[in-house]
Amino acid sequence: MSSDSNAVLITCVGATPIVVVNVYAHYLMHDELRRLRIKYVLLGASSNTIRFIDSIGRCLREVATYFGREVPEVDYVEVDPFDIYDIWSKLRKRVVERYGDLVRVVDVTAGTKPMSIALYKLATDIDAKYVTYLSLRSREFENLPFTDIPKYYSNIVILERKV
């Protein structure tokens, strides 16, 4: 994969919105994933978490600046956080309409369990290059920004990789 592979990172917003930012930061720190140029972040958000979209965007801008990267554009679709079909179909439609020519990467960390299941199904359907999960070794760090989490306590796990 070349360093100019334009990509869209697809994930959901759960009760802990900082997770989206931490996932993005871990992509930028990972030996393999940092080669992606994440130009867009597509979020599935419930009616209760849409209010965090602007804050997530501001935080992503700070992280991108911190790493000297281009700031990704944030996009979202409103989904029912407990309806796998609703989540899958709305995100899939947006990917097909707007991001079909980009490398697609999916992270299943944030959101409800139905969101994670829908994201995994989506990853298969859209032929995602990567499917990832952010693993924290201690719950005490789940509400903290990546800069406050000791490196030993967090790791981005590649669940699937298409070559």
N, CA, C and O of each residue as an XYZ file, in Angstrom:
652
protein
N       0.857     -1.176      0.000
C       0.000      0.000      0.000
C       0.893      1.225      0.000
O       1.828      1.305      0.796
N       0.625      2.169     -0.867
C       1.412      3.390     -0.903
C       0.954      4.345      0.179
O      -0.134      4.203      0.738
N       1.804      5.324      0.464
C       1.478      6.277      1.523
C       0.393      7.262      1.094
O      -0.085      8.047      1.913
N       0.002      7.230     -0.163
C      -1.025      8.163     -0.613
C      -2.369      7.480     -0.818
O      -3.188      7.959     -1.603
N      -2.608      6.379     -0.132
C      -3.888      5.686     -0.233
C      -4.961      6.464      0.508
O      -5.024      6.428      1.737
N      -5.805      7.168     -0.237
C      -6.881      7.933      0.384
C      -7.917      6.974      0.953
O      -8.311      6.006      0.303
N      -8.352      7.259      2.178
C      -9.231      6.320      2.862
C     -10.351      7.031      3.600
O     -10.274      8.219      3.912
N     -11.400      6.250      3.868
C     -12.479      6.672      4.754
C     -12.483      5.704      5.927
O     -12.496      4.488      5.739
N     -12.472      6.246      7.129
C     -12.583      5.462      8.353
C     -14.045      5.468      8.771
O     -14.639      6.530      8.957
N     -14.618      4.294      8.916
C     -16.039      4.159      9.229
C     -16.169      3.538     10.617
O     -15.589      2.488     10.893
N     -16.935      4.195     11.485
C     -17.165      3.684     12.822
C     -18.464      4.273     13.359
O     -19.191      4.942     12.624
N     -18.755      4.035     14.612
C     -19.970      4.570     15.235
C     -19.616      5.363     16.483
O     -18.518      5.243     17.026
N     -20.563      6.169     16.924
C     -20.394      6.966     18.133
C     -21.245      6.343     19.229
O     -22.456      6.180     19.084
N     -20.592      6.003     20.317
C     -21.306      5.439     21.451
C     -21.365      6.419     22.607
O     -21.211      7.627     22.422
N     -21.584      5.898     23.779
C     -21.715      6.712     24.979
C     -20.402      7.384     25.375
O     -20.399      8.327     26.165
N     -19.295      6.902     24.830
C     -17.981      7.476     25.107
C     -17.380      7.968     23.788
O     -16.594      7.256     23.164
N     -17.746      9.182     23.359
C     -17.333      9.659     22.035
C     -15.824      9.799     21.840
O     -15.349      9.765     20.705
N     -15.062      9.955     22.927
C     -13.611     10.091     22.795
C     -12.990      8.851     22.155
O     -11.877      8.911     21.633
N     -13.709      7.728     22.194
C     -13.195      6.497     21.589
C     -12.930      6.700     20.102
O     -11.935      6.196     19.581
N     -13.800      7.429     19.411
C     -13.611      7.684     17.976
C     -12.279      8.394     17.744
O     -11.532      8.046     16.830
N     -11.993      9.382     18.569
C     -10.754     10.155     18.458
C      -9.552      9.272     18.774
O      -8.530      9.340     18.090
N      -9.673      8.452     19.802
C      -8.570      7.565     20.172
C      -8.283      6.534     19.085
O      -7.123      6.209     18.832
N      -9.321      6.023     18.445
C      -9.128      5.080     17.334
C      -8.344      5.770     16.215
O      -7.368      5.221     15.704
N      -8.774      6.970     15.843
C      -8.085      7.723     14.783
C      -6.618      7.946     15.153
O      -5.734      7.749     14.319
N      -6.355      8.352     16.388
C      -4.978      8.577     16.832
C      -4.156      7.294     16.756
O      -2.995      7.321     16.349
N      -4.752      6.182     17.143
C      -4.022      4.916     17.090
C      -3.739      4.491     15.649
O      -2.718      3.856     15.386
N      -4.618      4.829     14.725
C      -4.324      4.577     13.307
C      -3.063      5.343     12.909
O      -2.204      4.811     12.207
N      -2.958      6.579     13.355
C      -1.823      7.412     12.970
C      -0.518      6.959     13.632
O       0.565      7.298     13.155
N      -0.610      6.206     14.713
C       0.580      5.719     15.409
C       0.977      4.298     14.982
O       2.101      3.870     15.242
N       0.077      3.576     14.339
C       0.311      2.171     13.995
C       1.232      2.064     12.780
O       1.061      2.789     11.800
N       2.202      1.162     12.847
C       3.195      1.024     11.772
C       2.567      0.842     10.390
O       3.018      1.451      9.420
N       1.551      0.024     10.299
C       0.924     -0.267      9.006
C      -0.196      0.714      8.674
O      -0.273      1.204      7.547
N      -1.055      1.004      9.631
C      -2.246      1.821      9.369
C      -1.919      3.300      9.127
O      -2.679      4.000      8.458
N      -0.812      3.765      9.660
C      -0.486      5.193      9.489
C      -0.164      5.559      8.047
O      -0.107      6.741      7.707
N       0.048      4.557      7.195
C       0.299      4.838      5.778
C      -0.957      5.291      5.037
O      -0.873      5.854      3.945
N      -2.117      5.042      5.636
C      -3.371      5.495      5.030
C      -3.500      7.014      5.170
O      -3.080      7.594      6.171
N      -4.077      7.636      4.167
C      -4.432      9.061      4.271
C      -5.930      9.103      4.546
O      -6.738      9.078      3.618
N      -6.295      9.166      5.809
C      -7.712      9.184      6.171
C      -8.255     10.578      5.872
O      -8.027     11.531      6.617
N      -8.976     10.666      4.765
C      -9.528     11.951      4.322
C     -10.917     12.189      4.883
O     -11.363     13.332      4.983
N     -11.603     11.113      5.250
C     -12.966     11.213      5.775
C     -13.137     10.264      6.946
O     -12.540      9.188      6.990
N     -13.959     10.682      7.889
C     -14.400      9.807      8.975
C     -15.923      9.790      8.900
O     -16.576     10.816      9.093
N     -16.477      8.620      8.619
C     -17.923      8.446      8.521
C     -18.410      7.789      9.803
O     -17.934      6.720     10.187
N     -19.367      8.442     10.463
C     -19.861      7.971     11.749
C     -21.326      7.588     11.685
O     -22.135      8.285     11.072
N     -21.662      6.482     12.316
C     -23.048      6.154     12.599
C     -23.343      6.717     13.977
O     -22.659      6.376     14.942
N     -24.340      7.565     14.084
C     -24.639      8.218     15.364
C     -26.133      8.133     15.652
O     -26.958      8.274     14.750
N     -26.465      7.906     16.894
C     -27.871      7.863     17.296
C     -28.377      9.277     17.537
O     -27.599     10.231     17.535
N     -29.672      9.408     17.742
C     -30.234     10.730     18.050
C     -29.632     11.283     19.337
O     -29.602     12.499     19.528
N     -29.155     10.414     20.219
C     -28.531     10.862     21.474
C     -27.060     11.228     21.323
O     -26.527     11.969     22.148
N     -26.391     10.723     20.283
C     -24.952     10.995     20.157
C     -24.603     11.964     19.027
O     -23.445     12.358     18.890
N     -25.584     12.349     18.223
C     -25.321     13.332     17.156
C     -24.747     14.618     17.733
O     -23.956     15.294     17.076
N     -25.133     14.955     18.938
C     -24.659     16.200     19.563
C     -23.143     16.211     19.768
O     -22.570     17.272     20.018
N     -22.486     15.063     19.668
C     -21.039     14.991     19.862
C     -20.251     15.154     18.564
O     -19.024     15.244     18.602
N     -20.923     15.193     17.431
C     -20.235     15.194     16.131
C     -19.280     16.379     15.995
O     -18.136     16.196     15.580
N     -19.725     17.586     16.336
C     -18.848     18.757     16.216
C     -17.634     18.643     17.129
O     -16.523     18.993     16.732
N     -17.839     18.157     18.344
C     -16.719     17.987     19.277
C     -15.733     16.949     18.765
O     -14.519     17.128     18.861
N     -16.262     15.868     18.223
C     -15.388     14.848     17.643
C     -14.568     15.459     16.509
O     -13.365     15.220     16.411
N     -15.215     16.238     15.663
C     -14.507     16.899     14.564
C     -13.384     17.804     15.050
O     -12.288     17.801     14.487
N     -13.657     18.576     16.091
C     -12.617     19.455     16.649
C     -11.451     18.641     17.207
O     -10.287     18.991     17.010
N     -11.769     17.570     17.895
C     -10.716     16.720     18.457
C      -9.913     16.030     17.359
O      -8.692     15.916     17.468
N     -10.581     15.569     16.303
C      -9.861     14.958     15.181
C      -8.912     15.969     14.540
O      -7.801     15.619     14.140
N      -9.352     17.219     14.446
C      -8.502     18.275     13.899
C      -7.241     18.439     14.755
O      -6.135     18.566     14.230
N      -7.425     18.435     16.080
C      -6.273     18.563     16.988
C      -5.318     17.383     16.841
O      -4.101     17.565     16.825
N      -5.863     16.186     16.736
C      -5.019     14.998     16.600
C      -4.271     15.037     15.266
O      -3.069     14.773     15.217
N      -4.977     15.365     14.192
C      -4.330     15.444     12.879
C      -3.201     16.469     12.900
O      -2.119     16.215     12.371
N      -3.448     17.611     13.504
C      -2.422     18.655     13.608
C      -1.243     18.165     14.437
O      -0.090     18.398     14.074
N      -1.521     17.495     15.537
C      -0.489     16.952     16.420
C       0.447     16.028     15.642
O       1.659     16.047     15.855
N      -0.114     15.220     14.741
C       0.682     14.272     13.958
C       1.126     14.839     12.609
O       1.756     14.135     11.820
N       0.803     16.102     12.338
C       1.193     16.707     11.072
C       0.474     16.114      9.879
O       1.047     16.007      8.795
N      -0.783     15.727     10.073
C      -1.566     15.103      9.016
C      -2.686     16.016      8.552
O      -3.075     16.958      9.243
N      -3.194     15.718      7.370
C      -4.354     16.415      6.832
C      -5.568     16.136      7.724
O      -5.772     15.006      8.169
N      -6.365     17.167      7.978
C      -7.537     17.016      8.849
C      -8.643     16.298      8.077
O      -9.031     16.742      6.996
N      -9.149     15.195      8.621
C     -10.222     14.485      7.914
C     -11.554     15.219      8.032
O     -11.839     15.869      9.039
N     -12.346     15.102      7.000
C     -13.703     15.658      7.018
C     -14.618     14.650      7.717
O     -14.556     13.451      7.449
N     -15.462     15.149      8.611
C     -16.366     14.272      9.355
C     -17.742     14.282      8.697
O     -18.288     15.338      8.380
N     -18.285     13.095      8.501
C     -19.612     12.896      7.936
C     -20.340     11.940      8.876
O     -19.702     11.158      9.580
N     -21.654     11.997      8.891
C     -22.391     11.068      9.744
C     -23.761     10.761      9.161
O     -24.303     11.510      8.348
N     -24.296      9.637      9.603
C     -25.684      9.288      9.330
C     -26.328      8.956     10.669
O     -25.696      8.373     11.550
N     -27.577      9.328     10.807
C     -28.306      8.997     12.028
C     -28.826      7.574     11.918
O     -29.437      7.194     10.919
N     -28.575      6.797     12.959
C     -28.973      5.396     12.970
C     -29.668      5.057     14.290
O     -29.507      5.748     15.296
N     -30.434      3.987     14.252
C     -31.003      3.428     15.472
C     -29.912      2.538     16.074
O     -29.532      1.549     15.447
N     -29.397      2.851     17.261
C     -28.232      2.145     17.794
C     -28.467      0.677     18.155
O     -27.522     -0.037     18.492
N     -29.725      0.223     18.085
C     -30.031     -1.160     18.441
C     -30.605     -1.968     17.270
O     -31.049     -3.101     17.453
N     -30.594     -1.379     16.069
C     -31.148     -2.035     14.889
C     -30.019     -2.297     13.891
O     -29.596     -1.398     13.164
N     -29.547     -3.523     13.868
C     -28.404     -3.884     13.024
C     -28.664     -3.545     11.562
O     -27.795     -2.986     10.891
N     -29.848     -3.878     11.064
C     -30.152     -3.595      9.656
C     -30.138     -2.089      9.378
O     -29.599     -1.662      8.357
N     -30.714     -1.287     10.256
C     -30.745      0.161     10.070
C     -29.325      0.729     10.002
O     -29.011      1.529      9.120
N     -28.489      0.316     10.921
C     -27.104      0.797     10.962
C     -26.378      0.386      9.689
O     -25.792      1.220      8.999
N     -26.421     -0.894      9.388
C     -25.733     -1.425      8.215
C     -26.203     -0.750      6.929
O     -25.385     -0.303      6.124
N     -27.527     -0.675      6.734
C     -28.044     -0.174      5.457
C     -27.759      1.311      5.258
O     -27.435      1.733      4.148
N     -27.875      2.101      6.312
C     -27.629      3.549      6.166
C     -26.151      3.847      5.939
O     -25.809      4.692      5.111
N     -25.282      3.164      6.661
C     -23.849      3.375      6.440
C     -23.436      2.868      5.064
O     -22.645      3.509      4.372
N     -23.966      1.728      4.673
C     -23.625      1.176      3.358
C     -24.052      2.125      2.236
O     -23.293      2.369      1.298
N     -25.259      2.650      2.339
C     -25.756      3.585      1.329
C     -24.828      4.797      1.217
O     -24.498      5.225      0.111
N     -24.405      5.352      2.360
C     -23.526      6.529      2.338
C     -22.167      6.180      1.740
O     -21.605      6.969      0.980
N     -21.640      5.017      2.073
C     -20.347      4.606      1.517
C     -20.440      4.487      0.002
O     -19.571      4.985     -0.713
N     -21.475      3.839     -0.487
C     -21.644      3.660     -1.936
C     -21.805      5.012     -2.627
O     -21.210      5.243     -3.680
N     -22.602      5.905     -2.046
C     -22.867      7.213     -2.656
C     -21.649      8.132     -2.660
O     -21.425      8.851     -3.634
N     -20.863      8.120     -1.591
C     -19.813      9.138     -1.446
C     -18.381      8.630     -1.412
O     -17.459      9.383     -1.726
N     -18.171      7.371     -1.038
C     -16.802      6.936     -0.749
C     -16.380      5.685     -1.507
O     -15.432      5.009     -1.106
N     -17.066      5.374     -2.587
C     -16.803      4.144     -3.313
C     -15.412      4.031     -3.901
O     -14.916      2.921     -4.091
N     -14.762      5.164     -4.197
C     -13.446      5.120     -4.832
C     -12.294      5.182     -3.829
O     -11.130      5.221     -4.227
N     -12.610      5.192     -2.530
C     -11.571      5.277     -1.508
C     -11.308      3.917     -0.872
O     -12.148      3.020     -0.930
N     -10.139      3.778     -0.270
C      -9.877      2.613      0.575
C     -10.812      2.748      1.768
O     -10.926      3.819      2.364
N     -11.476      1.659      2.108
C     -12.439      1.684      3.212
C     -11.876      0.892      4.382
O     -11.462     -0.258      4.235
N     -11.870      1.541      5.562
C     -11.427      0.880      6.779
C     -12.534      1.030      7.815
O     -13.160      2.085      7.920
N     -12.767     -0.018      8.569
C     -13.874     -0.044      9.525
C     -13.327     -0.373     10.902
O     -12.554     -1.317     11.064
N     -13.732      0.411     11.892
C     -13.379      0.111     13.269
C     -14.654     -0.217     14.043
O     -15.637      0.521     13.975
N     -14.630     -1.325     14.775
C     -15.826     -1.825     15.461
C     -15.825     -1.519     16.963
O     -16.635     -2.082     17.698
N     -14.941     -0.648     17.427
C     -14.776     -0.408     18.860
C     -15.967      0.295     19.497
O     -16.550     -0.208     20.458
N     -16.323      1.443     18.969
C     -17.290      2.324     19.641
C     -18.736      1.913     19.374
O     -19.036      1.240     18.387
N     -19.620      2.330     20.270
C     -21.048      2.125     20.070
C     -21.587      0.905     20.788
O     -20.889      0.238     21.553
N     -22.845      0.639     20.515
C     -23.533     -0.509     21.107
C     -23.040     -1.800     20.450
O     -22.378     -1.764     19.413
N     -23.361     -2.913     21.048
C     -23.000     -4.195     20.426
C     -23.661     -4.359     19.052
O     -23.005     -4.827     18.123
N     -24.952     -3.985     18.892
C     -25.522     -4.047     17.539
C     -24.759     -3.161     16.542
O     -24.650     -3.511     15.367
N     -24.233     -2.024     16.998
C     -23.431     -1.181     16.109
C     -22.172     -1.924     15.667
O     -21.819     -1.905     14.488
N     -21.503     -2.571     16.603
C     -20.284     -3.315     16.261
C     -20.582     -4.444     15.290
O     -19.827     -4.664     14.343
N     -21.670     -5.158     15.513
C     -22.059     -6.247     14.613
C     -22.369     -5.700     13.218
O     -21.935     -6.263     12.213
N     -23.120     -4.603     13.165
C     -23.460     -3.993     11.875
C     -22.203     -3.508     11.148
O     -22.088     -3.654      9.931
N     -21.270     -2.935     11.897
C     -20.024     -2.462     11.290
C     -19.216     -3.629     10.712
O     -18.638     -3.514      9.631
N     -19.181     -4.737     11.429
C     -18.447     -5.895     10.929
C     -19.094     -6.435      9.658
O     -18.403     -6.785      8.702
N     -20.412     -6.500      9.655
C     -21.143     -6.932      8.458
C     -20.887     -5.964      7.305
O     -20.672     -6.384      6.168
N     -20.911     -4.681      7.603
C     -20.636     -3.657      6.595
C     -19.242     -3.841      6.002
O     -19.059     -3.766      4.787
N     -18.274     -4.079      6.861
C     -16.894     -4.242      6.397
C     -16.789     -5.348      5.354
O     -16.076     -5.201      4.361
N     -17.488     -6.443      5.573
C     -17.497     -7.550      4.625
C     -18.168     -7.138      3.323
O     -17.671     -7.441      2.239
N     -19.298     -6.449      3.432
C     -20.078     -6.074      2.254
C     -19.387     -5.034      1.374
O     -19.567     -5.042      0.156
N     -18.611     -4.152      1.967
C     -17.967     -3.081      1.193
C     -16.506     -3.402      0.890
O     -15.772     -2.551      0.386
N     -16.085     -4.624      1.197
C     -14.717     -5.062      0.944
C     -13.699     -4.126      1.614
O     -12.782     -3.618      0.969
N     -13.885     -3.917      2.900
C     -12.986     -3.038      3.653
C     -11.569     -3.593      3.659
O     -11.359     -4.798      3.793
N     -10.616     -2.710      3.514
C      -9.196     -3.092      3.532
C      -8.784     -3.585      4.916
O      -8.036     -4.554      5.048
N      -9.291     -2.895      5.952
C      -8.990     -3.270      7.330
C     -10.260     -3.250      8.169
O     -11.164     -2.448      7.937
N     -10.308     -4.144      9.142
C     -11.309     -4.112     10.199
C     -10.504     -4.116     11.496
O      -9.671     -4.994     11.720
N     -10.765     -3.121     12.345
C      -9.947     -2.964     13.547
C     -10.796     -2.843     14.807
O     -12.010     -2.648     14.764
N     -10.099     -2.968     15.923
C     -10.697     -2.828     17.247
C      -9.641     -2.231     18.170
O      -8.501     -2.695     18.186
N     -10.010     -1.203     18.941
C      -9.088     -0.599     19.902
C      -9.226     -1.324     21.230
O     -10.285     -1.301     21.857
N      -8.161     -1.958     21.643
C      -8.162     -2.729     22.889
C      -7.514     -1.909     23.998
O      -6.399     -1.409     23.844
N      -8.216     -1.777     25.105
C      -7.665     -1.138     26.301
C      -7.508     -2.210     27.372
O      -8.420     -3.001     27.614
N      -6.369     -2.226     27.994
C      -6.119     -3.237     29.018
C      -6.710     -2.874     30.374
O      -6.670     -3.674     31.309
N      -7.253     -1.676     30.477
C      -7.872     -1.254     31.737
C      -9.004     -0.280     31.434
O      -8.819      0.662     30.663
N     -10.163     -0.495     32.025
C     -11.326      0.371     31.801
C     -11.103      1.781     32.365
O     -11.806      2.716     31.981
N     -10.147      1.937     33.254
C      -9.930      3.260     33.849
C      -9.504      4.303     32.809
O      -9.568      5.503     33.074
N      -9.073      3.853     31.636
C      -8.593      4.773     30.604
C      -9.616      5.053     29.505
O      -9.331      5.841     28.603
N     -10.792      4.437     29.549
C     -11.703      4.520     28.407
C     -12.277      5.914     28.158
O     -12.750      6.179     27.053
N     -12.255      6.794     29.121
C     -12.773      8.157     28.927
C     -11.668      9.195     28.747
O     -11.936     10.397     28.763
N     -10.449      8.743     28.579
C      -9.313      9.655     28.462
C      -8.852      9.779     27.017
O      -9.010      8.842     26.235
N      -8.282     10.927     26.655
C      -7.698     11.057     25.314
C      -6.427     10.210     25.215
O      -5.803      9.886     26.225
N      -6.056      9.858     23.987
C      -4.930      8.958     23.761
C      -3.645      9.455     24.409
O      -2.805      8.647     24.804
N      -3.475     10.779     24.528
C      -2.251     11.325     25.112
C      -2.128     10.995     26.603
O      -1.030     11.037     27.158
N      -3.246     10.670     27.249
C      -3.237     10.356     28.681
C      -3.287      8.854     28.962
O      -3.359      8.440     30.119
N      -3.250      8.052     27.920
C      -3.282      6.597     28.097
C      -1.861      6.062     27.899
O      -1.290      6.215     26.819
N      -1.287      5.440     28.927
C       0.047      4.858     28.727
C       0.031      3.878     27.561
O      -0.880      3.061     27.432
N       1.049      3.973     26.718
C       1.091      3.158     25.497
C       0.884      1.671     25.781
O       0.271      0.968     24.977
N       1.378      1.198     26.891
C       1.236     -0.210     27.241
C      -0.228     -0.621     27.386
O      -0.561     -1.788     27.182
N      -1.110      0.324     27.736
C      -2.495     -0.002     28.048
C      -3.433      0.011     26.845
O      -4.608     -0.331     26.981
N      -2.941      0.396     25.677
C      -3.832      0.438     24.519
C      -3.136     -0.133     23.290
O      -1.916     -0.065     23.146
N      -3.954     -0.693     22.418
C      -3.416     -1.308     21.202
C      -4.529     -1.389     20.167
O      -5.645     -1.805     20.477
N      -4.221     -0.992     18.940
C      -5.193     -1.158     17.869
C      -4.951     -2.558     17.292
O      -3.832     -2.894     16.907
N      -5.991     -3.351     17.238
C      -5.908     -4.730     16.781
C      -6.517     -4.812     15.379
O      -7.649     -4.381     15.162
N      -5.769     -5.361     14.443
C      -6.305     -5.585     13.100
C      -7.002     -6.944     13.114
O      -6.358     -7.990     13.194
N      -8.331     -6.905     13.034
C      -9.124     -8.139     13.040
C      -9.103     -8.814     11.669
O      -9.067    -10.040     11.566
N      -9.124     -7.990     10.619
C      -9.054     -8.498      9.246
C      -8.260     -7.537      8.400
O      -8.272     -6.326      8.622
N      -7.566     -8.099      7.422
C      -6.746     -7.314      6.505
C      -6.912     -7.918      5.123
O      -6.721     -9.120      4.939
N      -7.267     -7.084      4.149
C      -7.362     -7.529      2.747
C      -6.066     -7.139      2.051
O      -5.615     -5.998      2.146
N      -5.484     -8.085      1.361
C      -4.235     -7.789      0.647
C      -4.459     -7.724     -0.840
O      -3.518     -7.485     -1.597
